[in-house]
Amino acid sequence: MARGRKPSGRRTRAAALLVAALTVAGTALTRSPAFAAGPPRGHDVSSHQKNVDWRSAKAKGARFVYIKATESTDYVSPYFSRQYDGARAAGIVRGAYHFALPDRSSGRTQAAYFVHHGGAWRADGWTLPPALDIEYNPYSAGHRCYGLSKAGMTGWIHSFSDEVKRLTGRRPVIYTTAHWWNTCTGGSRAFASNHALWIARHDAADAGALPAGWSSWTFWQYDNGGALPGDQNLFNGSQAQLRKFTRGG
């Protein structure tokens, strides 16, 4: 979910993946995807999606959305506020995410920047916990783990998480892939007990093998294009459980 990422236009494949995803989650899809019963559907957006039609997104099935707020300590999405407020006005649960660049500054520094530029949380039933987007470096193929050792990366994530917890009262949701996590943290199991997992795995019928330590996912990003603006996601539970999750339950 890097800055300026362009979503795919492969709508037919995305619809097929949604059918598979809902079936794996235990729900047979018998109606159109926009109104199918089953785990809550959602999406994530950034400045690339610009002015989102939130009422249309909700009509197509969106029940939650993560919105990019910040990157490193030198970027705030110019669309964040209108996207964040617009989602809430349309009756969609929303939260903010931070795109981490661990080679630029400490986890604590980036966490503070994030929280002070949109990453706050409140137990109002409408606000998802802050999310950390940690994945391969999109700006340097030669430094895919940002030049950090496995221990250094684990320490960076700890620092980010501790500061988010201190400032908001919630541990961040961690967005990643199993391959990145096991490669760049050495398969750290230090976070699974108190951090919800947002797993990214596209072009697949299920979320696959999870990063070390986690036995289940909370969110699954299953495609980067589909009926909703931006990337396509599922929540692993019911709508009532989603609301409980937003409140810290």
NUBA-810673 format. One line per field, with one value per residue: x, y, z of N, C-alpha, C in turn; residue number from 1. Coordinates in pm, 1 decimal, always signed. Example, Ala and Ser with C-alpha at 12.3 -4.5 7.8 and 13.67 -1.06 7.14 Angstrom:
BEGIN
neast: (+1319.0:+1285.0) $
nnorth: (-569.0:-225.0) $
nup: (+780.0:+708.0) $
caeast: (+1230.0:+1367.0) $
canorth: (-450.0:-106.0) $
caup: (+780.0:+714.0) $
ceast: (+1320.0:+1290.0) $
cnorth: (-330.0:+3.0) $
cup: (+780.0:+787.0) $
nr: (1:2) $
//
This chain:
BEGIN
neast: (+83.5:+181.0:+268.9:+75.7:+5.4:-142.6:-463.3:-576.4:-756.3:-889.1:-1167.2:-1335.2:-1179.3:-1144.3:-1403.7:-1438.8:-1248.1:-1361.2:-1589.3:-1462.2:-1326.0:-1533.7:-1654.0:-1451.4:-1451.7:-1672.3:-1921.5:-2162.2:-2196.4:-2480.0:-2615.8:-2585.6:-2245.4:-2235.1:-2433.8:-2421.7:-2461.9:-2245.2:-1895.7:-1794.9:-1730.1:-1467.9:-1238.4:-927.8:-783.5:-598.3:-428.5:-437.5:-693.6:-833.8:-1115.4:-1344.3:-1649.5:-1840.5:-2099.2:-2176.3:-1985.5:-2063.9:-2315.2:-2234.6:-2140.1:-1941.1:-1827.0:-1630.1:-1327.6:-984.7:-771.8:-510.5:-296.9:-38.5:+316.8:+637.5:+797.3:+738.5:+522.7:+183.6:-125.6:-296.2:-562.5:-660.8:-822.3:-1073.5:-1145.6:-1155.2:-1347.1:-1559.0:-1613.4:-1709.2:-1939.3:-2095.3:-2161.3:-1973.4:-1744.1:-1424.1:-1064.3:-720.3:-407.9:-49.9:+225.0:+516.0:+859.1:+1124.7:+1397.7:+1424.8:+1367.1:+1316.5:+1097.7:+939.6:+940.1:+811.2:+564.9:+460.4:+435.7:+244.9:+16.9:-37.3:-117.2:-358.9:-380.8:-516.1:-724.3:-1053.3:-1297.2:-1557.6:-1707.7:-1692.7:-1437.5:-1156.7:-869.2:-542.6:-328.1:-34.0:+146.2:+364.9:+605.1:+780.1:+1043.3:+947.0:+1097.8:+1361.1:+1500.7:+1724.5:+1741.5:+1542.4:+1454.6:+1496.5:+1756.9:+1787.6:+1873.2:+1737.3:+1681.5:+1697.1:+1479.9:+1265.5:+1290.6:+1235.6:+964.5:+854.5:+911.2:+754.0:+497.3:+479.1:+476.5:+244.7:+57.0:+98.1:+10.5:-250.3:-384.0:-432.3:-293.4:-128.4:-285.2:-126.1:-22.0:+90.6:+286.5:+321.3:+563.5:+729.7:+735.6:+851.3:+1093.3:+1212.1:+1184.6:+1275.2:+1090.3:+958.8:+784.0:+686.9:+475.0:+224.0:+46.6:-75.6:-135.9:-346.4:-373.6:-336.4:-346.0:-188.7:-262.5:-286.5:-467.8:-548.3:-728.7:-754.2:-623.4:-381.2:-62.8:+18.2:+204.2:+477.5:+378.2:+111.6:-213.8:-448.9:-615.7:-718.4:-794.6:-810.2:-648.1:-737.4:-724.0:-609.8:-788.8:-1131.1:-1483.3:-1504.4:-1355.5:-1000.9:-793.5:-915.8:-1083.5:-1150.8:-1316.7:-1252.6:-1496.5:-1819.1:-2052.1:-2125.9:-1910.3:-1708.9:-1779.1:-1743.6:-1471.0:-1379.6:-1428.4:-1248.5:-1282.8) $
nnorth: (-120.1:+129.9:+480.3:+639.7:+408.9:+222.2:+94.2:-228.7:-311.3:-545.2:-665.3:-892.2:-1110.6:-1025.1:-1042.1:-1317.2:-1395.6:-1285.4:-1444.1:-1686.4:-1613.6:-1550.2:-1797.0:-1953.9:-1826.6:-1933.3:-1877.1:-1920.5:-1773.8:-1637.7:-1425.7:-1106.8:-977.7:-726.7:-725.6:-957.0:-1183.7:-1242.3:-1232.4:-902.7:-678.2:-471.5:-200.3:-39.9:+280.6:+549.6:+857.3:+821.4:+742.6:+972.9:+1179.7:+1001.1:+834.8:+785.9:+706.2:+553.9:+352.1:+233.7:+138.7:-59.7:-245.6:-184.7:-191.0:-121.9:+74.2:+136.4:+414.1:+583.7:+781.6:+885.3:+885.0:+781.0:+1060.4:+1282.1:+1311.6:+1369.7:+1254.4:+1442.9:+1405.5:+1284.5:+1384.8:+1455.0:+1209.0:+1047.4:+1175.5:+1169.5:+896.6:+830.7:+992.6:+861.8:+637.2:+434.5:+232.0:+345.7:+378.3:+479.8:+445.5:+403.3:+431.8:+269.1:+365.6:+240.0:+301.0:+570.4:+704.1:+663.0:+409.4:+509.5:+785.7:+796.3:+689.6:+883.7:+1099.4:+995.9:+951.3:+1214.4:+1320.9:+1216.7:+952.1:+891.2:+734.5:+646.2:+522.6:+492.5:+326.1:+361.1:+391.9:+238.5:+67.9:+225.0:+155.4:-13.3:-17.3:-229.2:-338.0:-465.8:-251.3:+0.5:+182.0:+115.1:-147.1:-283.7:-268.3:-416.1:-474.7:-239.5:-196.8:-279.2:-507.0:-829.6:-831.8:-560.4:-466.7:-585.0:-453.4:-192.6:-208.2:-272.1:-30.3:+152.3:+45.5:+62.4:+338.5:+418.8:+284.1:+417.2:+674.3:+644.0:+436.2:+196.3:-94.8:-107.4:-233.2:-468.9:-456.4:-667.2:-901.4:-1257.7:-1343.8:-1113.4:-1063.2:-1297.0:-1290.6:-1036.4:-989.9:-1219.9:-1407.0:-1330.4:-1390.1:-1217.2:-1037.9:-1138.4:-1201.0:-970.2:-799.2:-727.2:-893.9:-790.2:-929.9:-950.7:-1100.5:-1176.1:-1287.2:-1543.4:-1815.5:-1822.2:-1690.7:-1806.7:-1935.7:-1791.3:-1509.8:-1578.2:-1683.9:-1586.5:-1723.9:-1671.5:-1440.7:-1096.1:-897.0:-942.2:-861.1:-917.9:-854.1:-608.6:-457.8:-408.0:-418.8:-213.5:+108.7:+121.4:-114.3:-447.0:-592.3:-821.6:-869.0:-1075.9:-1204.2:-1118.3:-844.4:-736.0:-818.8:-676.2:-412.5:-439.1:-481.5:-230.8:-84.2:-173.1:-420.2) $
nup: (+0.0:-89.9:-143.3:-392.9:-524.8:-782.4:-822.7:-937.0:-1241.1:-1274.0:-1279.8:-1315.4:-1225.3:-963.3:-862.5:-870.9:-683.0:-455.1:-421.4:-363.3:-129.1:+50.9:+64.8:+181.2:+425.7:+531.8:+429.4:+190.8:-122.7:-234.4:-332.1:-506.2:-496.4:-364.8:-173.7:-33.3:+239.2:+518.4:+623.1:+717.3:+453.3:+329.5:+255.0:+156.0:+121.8:-34.5:-112.7:-381.2:-455.4:-419.9:-417.7:-277.0:-347.8:-102.0:-24.5:-239.3:-217.5:+23.9:-52.4:-222.2:-53.2:+136.6:+465.8:+634.2:+637.6:+584.7:+589.8:+436.0:+623.8:+684.7:+598.6:+676.7:+822.9:+680.9:+519.0:+475.5:+381.1:+141.6:+107.4:+327.1:+551.4:+435.0:+327.6:+556.8:+720.0:+539.7:+507.9:+762.2:+770.6:+586.8:+721.3:+754.3:+919.0:+1013.1:+989.7:+1043.6:+865.6:+874.7:+661.2:+690.7:+696.2:+789.9:+768.9:+778.0:+1020.4:+1378.2:+1520.2:+1726.9:+1671.1:+1419.7:+1490.5:+1665.5:+1490.0:+1315.1:+1486.9:+1561.5:+1325.3:+1233.6:+1318.4:+1554.3:+1809.0:+1921.0:+2147.8:+2014.4:+1862.8:+1593.6:+1506.7:+1390.6:+1530.3:+1518.0:+1237.3:+1132.0:+844.2:+720.0:+507.1:+212.9:+102.4:-108.2:-241.9:-274.2:-411.7:-344.1:-73.7:+79.6:+329.1:+450.4:+529.2:+788.8:+1051.1:+1143.7:+1418.2:+1460.8:+1309.1:+1443.0:+1685.5:+1599.2:+1528.2:+1776.5:+1909.7:+1764.9:+1813.2:+2096.0:+2134.1:+1996.9:+2154.0:+2397.3:+2332.3:+2233.5:+2359.7:+2237.3:+2085.0:+1769.7:+1472.5:+1265.3:+940.2:+690.5:+493.7:+494.4:+388.8:+391.6:+670.5:+783.4:+655.5:+714.2:+989.5:+1087.3:+1150.2:+1384.4:+1687.5:+1865.4:+1863.1:+1815.4:+2022.2:+2115.1:+1905.3:+1642.5:+1330.3:+998.3:+713.3:+396.6:+100.4:-221.6:-518.5:-442.5:-288.9:-19.3:+294.4:+338.5:+466.2:+775.2:+914.9:+1139.5:+1461.9:+1465.7:+1474.4:+1354.5:+1133.4:+1142.1:+961.3:+609.8:+324.5:+14.2:-254.0:-495.2:-634.4:-725.3:-655.1:-470.2:-394.0:-419.4:-238.0:-166.7:+109.7:+385.0:+700.2:+974.7:+1108.5:+1251.5:+1182.1:+1427.2:+1582.5:+1459.0:+1533.4:+1808.4:+1814.7:+1729.8:+1956.8:+2134.0:+2239.0) $
caeast: (+0.0:+271.1:+214.5:+49.2:-18.2:-258.9:-539.0:-598.9:-889.0:-927.9:-1291.4:-1388.5:-1099.4:-1171.5:-1532.5:-1417.8:-1177.2:-1454.9:-1668.6:-1377.7:-1296.5:-1652.4:-1675.7:-1353.2:-1492.6:-1785.6:-2046.7:-2188.0:-2241.7:-2600.7:-2669.1:-2479.3:-2142.3:-2257.6:-2532.2:-2412.5:-2439.3:-2115.1:-1803.6:-1799.2:-1636.3:-1414.4:-1135.3:-834.9:-761.9:-494.1:-450.5:-461.7:-838.8:-880.5:-1247.0:-1420.2:-1795.0:-1859.3:-2233.6:-2173.0:-1906.7:-2145.9:-2419.1:-2171.6:-2106.2:-1835.2:-1864.8:-1516.8:-1221.8:-861.9:-734.6:-371.4:-279.3:+98.9:+429.2:+758.7:+763.5:+739.3:+410.1:+46.1:-211.5:-378.8:-704.3:-695.3:-931.4:-1202.3:-1177.9:-1185.6:-1476.2:-1660.3:-1650.0:-1792.6:-2068.6:-2171.3:-2192.6:-1873.4:-1639.4:-1298.9:-942.7:-606.4:-286.0:+78.8:+319.8:+644.1:+989.2:+1210.5:+1532.8:+1422.3:+1364.4:+1280.4:+957.1:+872.7:+922.7:+708.1:+436.7:+411.7:+394.7:+120.4:-93.9:-65.8:-167.1:-474.3:-381.6:-574.6:-831.5:-1149.8:-1386.9:-1690.5:-1774.6:-1676.4:-1296.1:-1067.9:-739.9:-441.1:-264.3:+102.7:+170.7:+507.7:+621.9:+905.4:+1075.8:+910.8:+1186.1:+1495.7:+1495.8:+1843.9:+1728.4:+1401.9:+1425.3:+1533.6:+1890.8:+1785.4:+1885.0:+1610.8:+1661.1:+1672.0:+1343.3:+1176.1:+1297.8:+1168.4:+820.2:+824.0:+915.4:+633.8:+379.4:+475.4:+438.5:+102.4:-16.7:+107.8:-63.9:-390.3:-443.7:-447.8:-183.5:-164.9:-301.7:-7.6:-44.0:+214.3:+275.4:+396.2:+699.2:+807.1:+752.2:+945.7:+1223.2:+1270.7:+1189.0:+1323.3:+979.1:+933.7:+655.0:+671.4:+364.2:+97.7:-44.6:-147.2:-152.1:-431.3:-303.6:-398.5:-260.9:-205.2:-236.6:-371.8:-473.6:-554.0:-861.5:-754.5:-515.3:-257.0:+17.3:+28.5:+335.9:+508.8:+314.7:-32.3:-293.5:-565.3:-608.0:-832.6:-830.2:-740.1:-650.7:-732.1:-699.4:-584.8:-890.4:-1258.9:-1604.4:-1485.5:-1235.7:-878.3:-773.4:-1033.9:-1054.8:-1253.8:-1296.3:-1272.4:-1597.9:-1948.7:-2061.1:-2125.2:-1772.6:-1633.4:-1806.7:-1678.3:-1327.7:-1353.0:-1438.5:-1139.2:-1323.1) $
canorth: (+0.0:+243.8:+605.4:+647.4:+278.8:+222.5:-30.3:-307.9:-303.9:-681.2:-680.2:-1027.8:-1191.8:-981.0:-1098.5:-1460.0:-1406.5:-1256.2:-1565.2:-1784.1:-1564.0:-1564.6:-1939.8:-1995.1:-1771.8:-2010.2:-1823.1:-1942.9:-1650.0:-1669.0:-1302.1:-1027.3:-949.8:-603.8:-742.6:-1092.0:-1199.9:-1300.5:-1144.4:-765.1:-640.7:-336.4:-163.3:+61.9:+383.8:+648.7:+977.1:+781.9:+735.8:+1111.9:+1205.6:+876.5:+840.9:+695.3:+648.3:+447.8:+242.5:+162.3:+67.1:-175.9:-343.8:-144.6:-176.4:-60.4:+120.4:+194.9:+528.7:+624.0:+913.7:+935.5:+801.7:+831.3:+1181.3:+1396.6:+1304.6:+1353.9:+1248.6:+1563.3:+1366.2:+1206.3:+1438.5:+1444.7:+1067.1:+997.4:+1232.2:+1126.2:+758.6:+833.3:+1051.9:+762.1:+524.7:+329.4:+229.3:+381.5:+390.9:+537.0:+365.3:+469.1:+355.2:+278.4:+365.2:+226.8:+353.3:+716.1:+752.3:+558.2:+371.8:+603.2:+913.0:+782.8:+667.8:+1012.4:+1175.9:+934.1:+978.8:+1358.2:+1359.7:+1137.4:+816.2:+879.5:+636.0:+670.2:+407.1:+540.4:+227.7:+396.8:+415.1:+123.6:+101.7:+266.1:+42.5:-0.2:-83.1:-260.8:-427.5:-445.0:-113.6:+26.7:+284.3:+62.4:-292.1:-337.7:-261.6:-452.5:-469.8:-104.6:-197.0:-319.3:-648.7:-886.3:-780.2:-417.0:-446.5:-619.7:-342.1:-76.4:-230.5:-256.4:+112.2:+211.9:-3.8:+116.2:+480.3:+423.4:+243.3:+524.4:+792.8:+617.5:+331.8:+73.5:-146.0:-97.7:-346.3:-481.0:-498.1:-719.6:-1030.5:-1361.7:-1349.4:-1001.2:-1079.4:-1402.7:-1250.6:-914.8:-997.3:-1351.5:-1486.3:-1293.8:-1425.0:-1126.3:-944.2:-1205.0:-1212.2:-845.2:-717.2:-785.8:-911.5:-755.6:-1003.6:-925.1:-1213.3:-1157.0:-1394.6:-1670.3:-1846.9:-1804.8:-1604.5:-1881.6:-1945.6:-1660.8:-1480.6:-1654.4:-1642.1:-1567.7:-1840.7:-1624.4:-1302.6:-1009.1:-844.9:-1003.2:-786.8:-1027.9:-807.5:-464.4:-395.6:-476.9:-336.2:-97.7:+186.1:+78.4:-256.4:-517.6:-657.6:-885.8:-877.6:-1214.0:-1204.5:-1061.7:-699.3:-706.3:-836.6:-561.9:-299.6:-467.5:-460.8:-85.9:-30.0:-226.1:-548.0) $
caup: (+0.0:-95.3:-196.5:-535.6:-584.2:-870.4:-809.1:-1056.7:-1300.5:-1311.7:-1203.7:-1320.3:-1135.4:-826.2:-821.3:-845.2:-556.9:-346.9:-401.7:-294.5:+5.4:+133.8:+85.6:+279.8:+555.3:+582.4:+378.9:+49.8:-185.4:-311.0:-387.3:-566.6:-397.8:-288.5:-67.5:+20.9:+381.8:+544.2:+694.3:+665.9:+347.3:+342.2:+158.6:+204.6:+20.6:-10.6:-194.3:-520.7:-479.6:-415.3:-359.1:-283.5:-333.4:+10.2:-25.1:-339.6:-161.1:+121.2:-126.1:-283.9:+49.2:+228.8:+605.7:+702.5:+549.0:+637.6:+506.9:+458.2:+683.2:+683.6:+555.8:+742.1:+900.0:+589.7:+426.2:+520.9:+262.9:+128.8:+102.2:+445.3:+633.0:+367.1:+316.3:+691.1:+760.1:+445.1:+540.0:+883.2:+735.7:+510.9:+808.2:+737.9:+1021.1:+946.3:+1068.5:+971.9:+865.0:+851.8:+580.3:+760.8:+630.5:+908.2:+748.8:+782.9:+1158.6:+1473.1:+1530.3:+1816.9:+1602.0:+1317.2:+1557.3:+1715.1:+1372.0:+1269.0:+1578.8:+1560.9:+1192.7:+1191.1:+1368.1:+1688.0:+1824.1:+2028.5:+2164.1:+1977.5:+1779.4:+1452.5:+1478.6:+1398.2:+1589.5:+1420.8:+1169.7:+1081.4:+715.9:+715.8:+393.2:+141.9:+67.0:-247.9:-296.3:-291.2:-424.6:-281.3:+72.1:+94.6:+473.3:+493.3:+584.8:+929.2:+1083.7:+1193.1:+1554.0:+1448.7:+1260.4:+1552.8:+1779.9:+1539.9:+1539.8:+1919.2:+1941.0:+1704.2:+1884.4:+2232.3:+2131.0:+1960.9:+2272.7:+2496.6:+2288.2:+2197.5:+2440.7:+2158.0:+2004.2:+1628.7:+1381.8:+1180.3:+801.8:+633.8:+426.7:+564.0:+336.2:+447.1:+814.6:+814.0:+602.0:+772.4:+1136.0:+1125.1:+1200.8:+1523.6:+1746.4:+1979.6:+1848.0:+1784.7:+2136.5:+2144.6:+1785.1:+1538.3:+1203.4:+870.3:+621.4:+254.1:+10.1:-338.4:-617.8:-370.5:-236.6:+126.3:+342.0:+334.6:+588.4:+839.4:+972.8:+1260.1:+1586.1:+1453.2:+1437.4:+1279.2:+1085.5:+1172.8:+829.1:+497.0:+198.7:-81.3:-390.6:-504.0:-718.5:-718.3:-654.8:-382.8:-426.0:-355.1:-211.6:-116.3:+236.8:+465.6:+843.7:+1017.1:+1213.3:+1215.7:+1195.5:+1571.1:+1628.9:+1407.3:+1620.5:+1935.8:+1790.9:+1726.2:+2093.2:+2215.6:+2295.9) $
ceast: (+87.2:+203.8:+193.2:+24.7:-146.9:-333.6:-562.6:-740.3:-944.1:-1054.5:-1344.7:-1312.8:-1126.9:-1302.6:-1518.6:-1346.0:-1268.8:-1542.3:-1588.0:-1352.7:-1415.3:-1682.7:-1579.7:-1392.8:-1618.2:-1919.8:-2059.2:-2247.5:-2360.7:-2665.8:-2555.9:-2377.3:-2171.8:-2348.2:-2526.8:-2394.2:-2301.8:-2025.2:-1805.4:-1689.4:-1590.0:-1307.0:-1034.9:-799.7:-647.5:-525.2:-476.7:-610.8:-904.7:-1017.2:-1337.3:-1570.0:-1833.4:-1998.3:-2243.1:-2096.1:-1989.4:-2254.2:-2363.8:-2119.8:-2000.3:-1890.0:-1750.5:-1414.4:-1102.7:-813.0:-590.7:-366.0:-139.7:+196.5:+554.8:+722.0:+761.0:+623.1:+280.1:-41.3:-299.0:-527.9:-750.7:-819.1:-1065.9:-1242.8:-1225.2:-1322.7:-1588.7:-1707.3:-1743.0:-1931.5:-2156.8:-2205.9:-2099.5:-1770.9:-1505.9:-1184.2:-831.5:-489.4:-164.8:+166.7:+459.1:+762.2:+1093.9:+1353.9:+1539.3:+1431.1:+1314.8:+1131.3:+879.9:+844.0:+811.7:+570.3:+377.1:+361.6:+259.5:+2.3:-133.1:-115.9:-274.1:-485.6:-438.5:-685.1:-924.0:-1248.3:-1531.0:-1767.6:-1761.2:-1529.7:-1215.4:-937.4:-640.4:-373.2:-125.5:+115.8:+321.4:+529.7:+752.7:+920.3:+1042.8:+1006.5:+1328.6:+1492.2:+1615.5:+1840.0:+1583.4:+1358.5:+1479.0:+1671.2:+1899.0:+1808.4:+1749.4:+1580.1:+1630.5:+1530.8:+1241.6:+1173.7:+1226.2:+1017.0:+775.9:+815.1:+791.6:+510.6:+367.9:+432.1:+292.1:+16.9:-15.7:+18.5:-212.9:-460.1:-464.8:-315.0:-223.3:-194.6:-176.9:-47.7:+89.1:+182.9:+356.8:+541.5:+783.6:+836.7:+859.8:+1085.5:+1287.3:+1269.7:+1246.4:+1214.5:+950.0:+792.8:+615.7:+544.9:+226.6:-1.6:-125.5:-156.8:-240.3:-354.0:-392.5:-308.3:-292.0:-167.8:-337.2:-371.0:-476.1:-693.4:-869.5:-632.7:-381.9:-188.9:+38.4:+170.8:+353.8:+439.6:+164.7:-101.6:-418.3:-542.2:-732.5:-885.5:-748.5:-759.3:-629.5:-714.0:-674.7:-676.9:-1018.7:-1374.1:-1588.3:-1359.9:-1114.0:-868.8:-895.1:-998.1:-1176.6:-1215.4:-1332.3:-1368.2:-1728.3:-1944.1:-2058.6:-1984.8:-1682.4:-1653.6:-1741.0:-1528.4:-1294.4:-1352.1:-1329.1:-1171.0:-1259.6) $
cnorth: (+125.4:+364.9:+596.0:+514.2:+278.7:+91.6:-97.2:-290.2:-440.2:-720.3:-822.8:-1118.5:-1155.4:-1039.1:-1246.4:-1480.9:-1379.8:-1377.1:-1667.4:-1742.1:-1582.1:-1711.3:-1994.1:-1947.5:-1839.5:-1961.4:-1852.5:-1816.3:-1680.7:-1545.8:-1224.5:-990.3:-829.6:-626.1:-881.5:-1088.6:-1262.0:-1203.7:-1004.5:-739.4:-497.3:-311.5:-72.4:+154.0:+475.2:+770.7:+941.2:+780.7:+873.6:+1123.4:+1083.6:+905.0:+739.4:+632.4:+535.2:+327.0:+163.0:+81.5:-59.7:-276.2:-304.6:-125.9:-119.2:-16.9:+167.1:+299.0:+568.6:+766.2:+967.8:+832.7:+864.3:+949.1:+1304.9:+1394.5:+1283.2:+1354.1:+1373.2:+1533.6:+1300.0:+1259.5:+1422.3:+1297.9:+1011.9:+1046.5:+1185.6:+984.1:+754.9:+887.7:+953.2:+639.7:+407.0:+341.0:+257.8:+392.5:+444.5:+439.6:+450.1:+378.5:+377.4:+279.9:+359.7:+275.7:+505.0:+772.0:+639.8:+525.8:+468.9:+735.8:+904.1:+760.5:+799.3:+1098.8:+1126.1:+972.0:+1125.8:+1408.7:+1263.1:+1000.3:+796.8:+774.4:+678.4:+553.4:+446.1:+441.7:+253.2:+405.3:+287.9:+162.7:+143.5:+143.1:+80.6:-82.3:-103.5:-369.8:-396.0:-300.0:-86.5:+123.0:+235.6:-89.6:-358.0:-336.3:-294.1:-453.8:-340.3:-99.2:-236.6:-469.5:-700.7:-836.1:-631.5:-386.7:-477.6:-508.1:-219.0:-90.1:-217.4:-108.5:+183.7:+173.5:+56.4:+262.7:+497.8:+386.6:+353.7:+642.3:+767.6:+517.0:+200.7:+34.2:-136.0:-233.3:-350.4:-536.7:-545.4:-841.2:-1131.6:-1363.8:-1235.7:-1025.4:-1183.0:-1370.0:-1140.1:-910.3:-1130.6:-1439.4:-1457.1:-1331.2:-1328.3:-1041.7:-1009.5:-1202.5:-1085.3:-748.8:-791.0:-788.6:-873.0:-816.0:-967.6:-1050.1:-1206.7:-1281.6:-1532.5:-1689.9:-1835.2:-1722.1:-1676.0:-1892.1:-1806.0:-1636.0:-1554.8:-1595.5:-1630.0:-1697.5:-1801.4:-1480.7:-1227.0:-945.2:-919.7:-913.7:-889.8:-984.8:-657.3:-395.0:-475.0:-379.6:-209.0:-20.6:+133.5:-71.6:-317.5:-598.9:-727.8:-874.2:-1019.0:-1219.9:-1147.7:-908.7:-658.7:-720.0:-725.8:-440.3:-316.6:-442.9:-311.2:-25.6:-82.1:-357.8:-666.5) $
cup: (+0.0:-157.0:-346.7:-602.9:-663.6:-859.2:-943.4:-1110.1:-1336.6:-1238.5:-1203.3:-1225.0:-990.8:-775.6:-789.7:-713.1:-439.4:-317.6:-323.0:-151.0:+97.8:+161.2:+189.7:+418.7:+609.0:+533.4:+230.3:-9.4:-274.8:-368.9:-451.2:-460.2:-310.3:-168.7:-4.5:+171.2:+400.9:+617.0:+634.0:+562.7:+369.3:+238.3:+226.8:+89.1:+63.0:-95.9:-340.1:-552.8:-470.8:-348.0:-378.2:-269.0:-225.2:+14.5:-127.0:-286.3:-60.7:+50.5:-191.5:-181.1:+148.8:+369.7:+689.7:+598.5:+631.4:+537.5:+538.3:+510.1:+656.5:+628.1:+612.2:+832.2:+811.3:+490.6:+501.6:+396.4:+254.3:+124.2:+230.9:+516.9:+565.0:+348.0:+451.2:+736.7:+668.5:+471.6:+660.6:+851.8:+660.2:+595.3:+792.4:+850.7:+953.4:+1045.6:+980.9:+972.6:+828.3:+768.4:+636.9:+665.4:+742.2:+890.7:+762.0:+925.5:+1248.4:+1467.8:+1617.2:+1747.0:+1498.1:+1378.9:+1606.5:+1599.7:+1321.1:+1358.1:+1575.3:+1425.6:+1142.7:+1252.4:+1507.4:+1688.7:+1936.6:+2029.9:+2135.3:+1890.5:+1630.6:+1410.5:+1498.5:+1466.2:+1481.8:+1360.1:+1119.4:+954.0:+704.0:+611.8:+323.5:+96.9:-79.8:-317.0:-320.3:-292.4:-356.8:-130.3:+109.8:+240.3:+533.6:+558.7:+730.9:+942.9:+1130.4:+1333.9:+1550.8:+1401.7:+1369.9:+1656.6:+1729.5:+1555.4:+1685.2:+1956.3:+1887.8:+1784.4:+2024.3:+2234.2:+2091.0:+2081.8:+2378.2:+2459.9:+2267.0:+2288.7:+2366.9:+2094.5:+1856.8:+1566.2:+1294.5:+1044.5:+744.9:+548.8:+506.7:+517.9:+391.8:+594.7:+847.0:+763.2:+684.2:+924.5:+1182.7:+1182.9:+1347.1:+1567.3:+1857.2:+1975.9:+1839.4:+1900.2:+2160.7:+2026.7:+1685.8:+1406.8:+1086.0:+764.1:+475.9:+176.3:-102.4:-426.7:-552.6:-312.5:-85.3:+165.8:+350.7:+469.9:+645.4:+889.0:+1104.8:+1382.7:+1579.5:+1411.3:+1359.0:+1235.5:+1128.3:+1045.2:+724.7:+375.0:+87.3:-226.1:-388.8:-603.3:-710.3:-716.0:-573.0:-422.9:-350.6:-339.3:-143.0:+8.2:+294.9:+612.6:+887.4:+1136.1:+1160.7:+1224.8:+1343.2:+1628.5:+1578.1:+1496.7:+1757.3:+1925.8:+1791.2:+1866.6:+2185.0:+2280.0:+2227.5) $
nr: (1:2:3:4:5:6:7:8:9:10:11:12:13:14:15:16:17:18:19:20:21:22:23:24:25:26:27:28:29:30:31:32:33:34:35:36:37:38:39:40:41:42:43:44:45:46:47:48:49:50:51:52:53:54:55:56:57:58:59:60:61:62:63:64:65:66:67:68:69:70:71:72:73:74:75:76:77:78:79:80:81:82:83:84:85:86:87:88:89:90:91:92:93:94:95:96:97:98:99:100:101:102:103:104:105:106:107:108:109:110:111:112:113:114:115:116:117:118:119:120:121:122:123:124:125:126:127:128:129:130:131:132:133:134:135:136:137:138:139:140:141:142:143:144:145:146:147:148:149:150:151:152:153:154:155:156:157:158:159:160:161:162:163:164:165:166:167:168:169:170:171:172:173:174:175:176:177:178:179:180:181:182:183:184:185:186:187:188:189:190:191:192:193:194:195:196:197:198:199:200:201:202:203:204:205:206:207:208:209:210:211:212:213:214:215:216:217:218:219:220:221:222:223:224:225:226:227:228:229:230:231:232:233:234:235:236:237:238:239:240:241:242:243:244:245:246:247:248:249) $
//
